[in-house]
Amino acid sequence: MNTPRRLTSLADVAGAALRPAYDPAGHGHGIVHLGIGAFHRAHQADYTEAALAAAGGDWRIIGASLRSVEPADALNPQNGLYTLIERDASGMRARVIGSIARVIAASRAPADLMASLIDPRTRIVTMTVTEKAYGVDRAAMTVDVNHPAVAADLRNPTRPTGVLGLLTEALRRRRLDRAEPFTVLCCDNLPDNGSLVRHGVLDFARQVDPALRDWIAETVSFPSSMVDRITPASTETTRDDALRLTNCIDHAPVETEPFTQWVIDDRFPGGRPAWEAGGALFVDDVRPYEAMKLRMLNGAHSMLAYAGFLSGRRYVRDTVGSAGFRPLIERHIDAAASTLPRLPGIDLSAYVQQLLARFANPAIAHETYQIAMDGTEKLPQRILAPALEASERGLDTRPFAFAVAAWMRYCLGRLDDGTGFALRDPRQEEIGRVLSGAVTPSDVADALHALPNLVPERLRADANWRRTVIACLGTMMTDGMHAALAAEMRAGA
């Protein structure tokens, strides 16, 4: 085997089976993706890889990083190529992905990003930027004028740097050029994400030019999508394995699990890649599938993240193994499933077993602390919405109350031994203020229940809910998380 070189050419990749089943250079771009992190490269770029191999077309991706320059500096010298490694208990498999044409670092090349967005060849703009990057007030479904990027872009709308400003200005210029609008496809893990982005863009455009707002409302499609693939942060081991498997030095490898899921509203007036070749499911309404994933997978993830991190379990796999608290994870998933309607073609019992197997995957080092971040943005749809439905339908709310209590204990910002940690939550300063002086479990629970736009009022008014949360939190604060987990498992035995 030749001496390893930097991954720049498919000719240097060891073994034809690892290379794309098409010639990347023979396909133009049709997609601009905002937020080209590891998840996008493990998910949408992989589906696009399958689509190009199966049906061709000019659907390669121009990626854009809105803040960091690292993705561009890692991928552009490699001509967009990178290694995707799938890991499970049976071992690992690698493929070199060629669906990314190049990457723009928007902070140093804003004109390049705008030129790509208004290029008539761009027919779809996809995004994975996290909810906090949009600057949309979910309660009002309008822009948050206090959001730094929104405020800056409203002051200078023709030179935007934020997501809503970029989309609006690009659509404005396409309208002036009489070019067809692109489809806006949000791939962030958010409920009804297409509607969220649509309302944000429309309200932003209204404040810039009401006529532009009306044109966008009439002509631009904002399909929703549901995405799922566990993608932990890459490590030195990831890079070492990429080198060993491909015989190339890769500065941008990604590792993930074999499981992947993508459900999409089929509304693409400008056309789309054959993503179904990679297993994507096109439906008339994503929302029921989205609720299934948010409540069963993500809700259980949040619960085990707080309880796991606070009990010294670094990885998700540690919470499901013999030394973990699998019965409580199963209980939470089952409680979430009880709030869902039947979905045609979905066997919820099989889905439960699939989730547990994914959580237990020994090859995926998914940190509980990573999952625990941004709790105030995640809890409403993952845990509080099904908790409210369970409360109103007379179902058992204790699994959800335990999860919320674990989050409240996490909000205290210290481990049982007193070691402090950062909450990594957009409302962490507000949380610190409301908890100032809170001593007892009821003090803490009442302060956090009262955070604006978090816990539904009807749930706060449920006396049984409040009692259960305080009881769970009391055990966590008094006896520690290990004791609380043991007591909860004994109670459910």
N, C-alpha and C positions, 0 to 999 in steps of 0.2 A: 504494500500500500504506500502511496506517495506521502511525503512529509506534509502534515496538515497546513493548509493556508486559510486565510480569512474567507468566509463564505461570500462569494461574489458571483459565481458561475455554477450552473447546474452540472457542468462537466466535471467539477471537482468533487461532487457528492458521491460517496461510496455506494454503489448499487443503484441500478435503474429503478428498482421498486420504491425507493425513497423519493424519487423526483416526481414533479407534477406530470399528470397524464395528458398534457397538452403543452404547447409552446407558449409561455407567457408573453414573449415578445410579439407574437402574432395577434394579440388582442389589445384593443384600446381601452381606455377607462370609460366608465359610465356612472361611477359612484364616487361621491366625496364623503368621507367618514370623519366626523368630529369626535376626538377623544380616542386616539389610537393606542389604547393600553393593552394589557395582556388579555383581558376578557374578549375584546373585539378580535384579537388575533386567534384566540382559541374558538371563537364562535362564528360571527358573521363572515369573517375572512375565510374560515374553513368551509362554510356552506357555499361561499362564492367559488372557492376552489373546486368543489364538487360540481357546481353548476357549469363552470367553464369546461371541465373535463367531459361532462355529459352532453352539453348542448352548445358550447362555444359562445360567441357573442362578445361585443365590446363592453364588458362588465367589470374590468379590473378596477381597483380601488385606489384613489388618491387619499391618503390619510392625512389628518391634520391634528397636531397637538396645540391646544390653545395657549398653554402656559409653558410647559417644559420643552426644552430643546433636545432632551435625551433620546426620545424615539426617532427623531429625524437623524441625529448623529449616529445612532446604532444601525438603522435600517437603510439609509440612503447609500452608504458605502457598500452595502450588500445587495444593491439593486432591488430592494424590497424583500429579498428572500429571508426566510427564517425557519427554524426547526420547531415543529410541533410534536411534543412528546406526550403520549397517553400512558398513564400508569394505572395498574390495578394489582390485585393479589397475584395474578399470574405472571406479571412482569411489565415490560414497557415496550412500546412501539413508537417509531419516529417517522415523520414525513417532512419533507421540505415544501413549504407553501409558497406559491408564486403569484397569488391573486392581488398582492399589493404592488402597485406600480412605483410609487414614491411617497415620501412623507414630507409635509410642510410644517416647519416650526413657525406658527403664526406670530409669535412674539417678535421674530426678527424678519419675517417675510409676509406682512399682512396683505400686501398687494397681490402676492402669488395666491394666497388663499381665496381672496375675492375673485380673482381671474378664473380660478378653478370652479367656483360656485356659479359664476355667470356663463361659463363655457356651455354652449348648447349641447355638447356631448354628455354633460352631467345630467342624468335623468332621475337620479335618486340621491338624496342626502340622508345619511344615517348618522346616529349619534349614540355614544355611551359616555356621558359626561357627569353622571349622578344628578340627583334631583336638585341639590343646592346650587348647581351651576346655571339653572334656567332662570331663577328669580321670579317664579310664579307663586302667587298666594293661592294655595290650593283651596282654601275656604271660599274665597271670592272668585277664583279662577280669573284673576287679573294679574298684571305685572306688579311686582313689589318695587315700588319706586325708590325704596331705601336700599335695595340690593345694589352693591357697588357697581357691578357690570351694567345693570339696567340703567342706573342713574347716569353713569358716564356715557352710555350709548344714546340715551334720550337727549343729552346735551349736545352730542356730536354724532347724529345718526348716520352720516355718510362715511364715517371712519370707525366702524364698530369693532369691538373686541370680544363681546359676550355672545352667547348662543342666539338669543332672540334678536339682538341687533344684527348679527351676521345674516341670519335667515331673512329678516325683513329687508335689509338693504340689498341683498342678492336678488330677492324677488322683485324689488322695485326696479333694479337695473334690467332684469330680464323683461319686465313689462315694458320699459322704455324701448328696449331693443326688439320688441315684438317676438321674443323667444318664448317657447313653451315653458311653463313653470316646472320645476322638479317636484317629485314626491318627497315629502318629509317623513322619514321613518325613525321613530324613537325606539331604541333598543335598550333603554335603561329599565331596571327592574322596578317599575312603578305601575300602580294600578291605572288602567285606562290612559296609558301614556300618550297615545295619539291625541286624545282630546285635551290633555294637559298642555301639550306643546302648541296645539292649534289655538286654544284660548290665549296662551301667552303671546304668540305671534300676532294674533288679531288685535289684542289690546295694545301691544307695542305699536303696531302699524297705525291703529286709530289715533294714537297720540302724535304720530309723525305726519300722517296724511290719510284722512278718512276715506278718500276714494281708493287709495291703495288697500286699505283694510277690506273694502267691499270686493275688490278684485281678487284678493287672496281668498276671501270666504267663498267666492263663486268658482274659482279655478284650481285651487291647490288641494291636493289630497294629503291627509294626515292619518294613515292607517295606524292602528295600534298593533303591538306585538308583545308576545310573552317569550322570554328567553331563560334558558337554564343550562348552565354548565359550570361546575365547580372549578375555579382556576386560581390556585394559590400563587403567591408571589414567587417569581423565579429566584433561584439561589445559585451558589457556586456549583452545587451538585447538578443543577439543571444544565449549566454550561459545560460541565465535565462530561455529562452523559450525551449531550448533543455532539460534542467533539468525538466521543468514542463511537457513536452510532453512524455519523455521517462523514467522519474524517475531515471535518471542516471546523474552523474556529468561528463560532457564532456569537455575536454580541447581543443578540435579541431573541434567544430561545424562549419558548413558552411551554409550561407543563400543565396538564389537565387530566380529567378523568375520561374514560371511554364514553360515558353517557352524555348525550346532548339533546336539547329540545328547543324547538322554535315554532311557535304558533303565530300566524300573521293574518290580519285582515287583508283579503285579496282586493285591494283598491290601488292599482298602479296604472293610471291612464297613459303614462309614458313608456310602459313596458317594464319588465323586471327580469333578473336572471332566473334560471331554472333551479331555484333553491330547493325545490322538492327532491332534486337528485341527491341532496345531502340529508333528506329526511324531514325537511320543513313541512308543516301542515298548514294549508291555506283554508281559512274558515270565514263564515259570514260575521261571526261575533267572537272576539278573543276573550271577552270578560269572564265567562265561566271557567275557562282554562287558567286564566290569570289568577282567579280567586283560589283555585285548587293549589297552584304552585305557591302563591304568597302565604296561604294559611297553613298548608301541610309542610312544605319544605322550608320556606323562609321563617315561618313562625316557630317551628321546632328548632331551626338554626339559631334564632335569637335566644330562645329559652336556654338551650344547651350552651350557648356562648357565654351568657352572664353567669350561669351556675357553674359552668366548666372553668372559666377564667378565675372566678373567685375561689374555686376549690383546688386550684393548682393544676388543672388539666390544660396543657398548652394547646393540644390539637383536638379537632372534632373527633378523630378516631379514638382518642382517649376517653371520651365520654360514653362511647357505645360498647367498648370492650368489657372484659370481665371485671375490671376495676372501676368501671364507670357507673352510670345511672340509666342504663337502657330502658328499664320499665317506665321511667318518667318521660322519656322521649317518645316511647310508643304511646303512652297515655295522651301526650299532647297531640300527636299526629291523629290519633283516633278522635279526640275531641274536635279537632279542626275539621276532620272529614264529616262529622255529624252535622256540621253547619252548611254543607255543600249540597247542591242539587245533583241529580244523576247527569253524567256527561256521556253522550253516545260515543261508544268506542273506547271508553276509559274504564278499566277495572280498578277501582280504588284499593281493593285488597292487594292486588298485585303491585300497585303504585306504592303502597306502604312498605312492602318488602323491598322494593327497588330503592326507596329512600334510605332504609336502614342499612342496606348493603353499601350504598354510596357513602353514608356517614362512616361506616366501619372500614372503608377502603384503606388498608395499611400503607399504601403507596402515595397517598395524598396528604401532604403536611399543611392542612388548612387551619390556621391559628384561630383559637377562640377570641383572642383579643382583636384580631382583624375584623371578625364578624360583629363584635360588640360595638363598633364605632357607629356614630350617627343614629343612636337609638331613638331620639325624638322624631326622626323622619321615618323610621322603619316600623315602630310599634303600632301606629294607628291602623295601617292596613293589614299587618301581619298578625297582630294579637288582639288589639282593642276592638276592631270591627267584628271578628267572630265571637269575641267575648260578649259584646252587646247583643248579637243575635242569639247566642246561647241563653243569655239572661232573659230575653224577651220570650223565648220559646220554652222556658222551664228546663233547659238542659244543664248539665253539670258545668259550672264555670271555674271550678277549682284549678284545673290545669292552667287556664289562662291567668288566674289570680296568682298562682305560684310564679309564672313567668314574669308578670309585672312586678311582683315583689322582688324577684332576682334583679330586675333592672333597677328598681329603686335602691336596692343594696349596692349595686354597682355605682349609682350616682353619688354615693358617699365618697368615692374616689380613694378608697384605701382597702387593702386586703385585711384579712382577719388578724394578721400579725402587725398591722399598723403601717405597712409599706404603702406609700402613695403611688398613684398612677394618673395619667391624663385621661379624661373622659373621651376626648376626641369626638365631641358632639357640637353641632353648630349653635346649640343653646346652652353650652356648658357654663358660661358666665351667669346666665339667668338661673340655671339650676343651682349654682353656688350661692347666689343671692337668696333664693327662696329657702335654701336649706340652712342658711346662717342662723344659728340658734336652735335648730331642730335637734332634739335630743332623743325623744322616745320614738318607737315605731309609728305611733299614731301621728306624731308631729311630722315625721318624714313623709308618711303616706299622704296626709292631708295637703302638705306643701306641694308635692309633686302631682297629686290629683288636680290641684288648682291651676297648674300651668295652662295658660290660654291655648286654645286650639290643639289640645292633645287628647285628653280623656273625654269621651262623649258624656254630656250632662246626664243622660238617662242611665248611664252606667254608674256615674258617681253617685246618683241618687239611690242605687240599689244597696240597701243596708247589708245584705248578705255578702255582696261583693266586697264592700269596705271591710267588713269583719274578717273575711278570709284573707284579703291582702295583708292586713295588719298582723294577723296571726302568723302567716308565713314569714313576713318580714321580721316579726319579733324573734322568731327562732333563728333566723339568719343573723340578726344583729347581736343576740344574746349568746347563742351557742356556737355560731360559726356556720359557714356554708356546708362543710362536711356533715355536720350534725343535722342540719336542715334537710339535706338530701336523704340521709339515712332515715330520718323521721318520716319524711314524705313517702319513701318507698315502703316503710313498715305500715303506714296508714293505708296504703293501697293494696297491701298484700291480701 
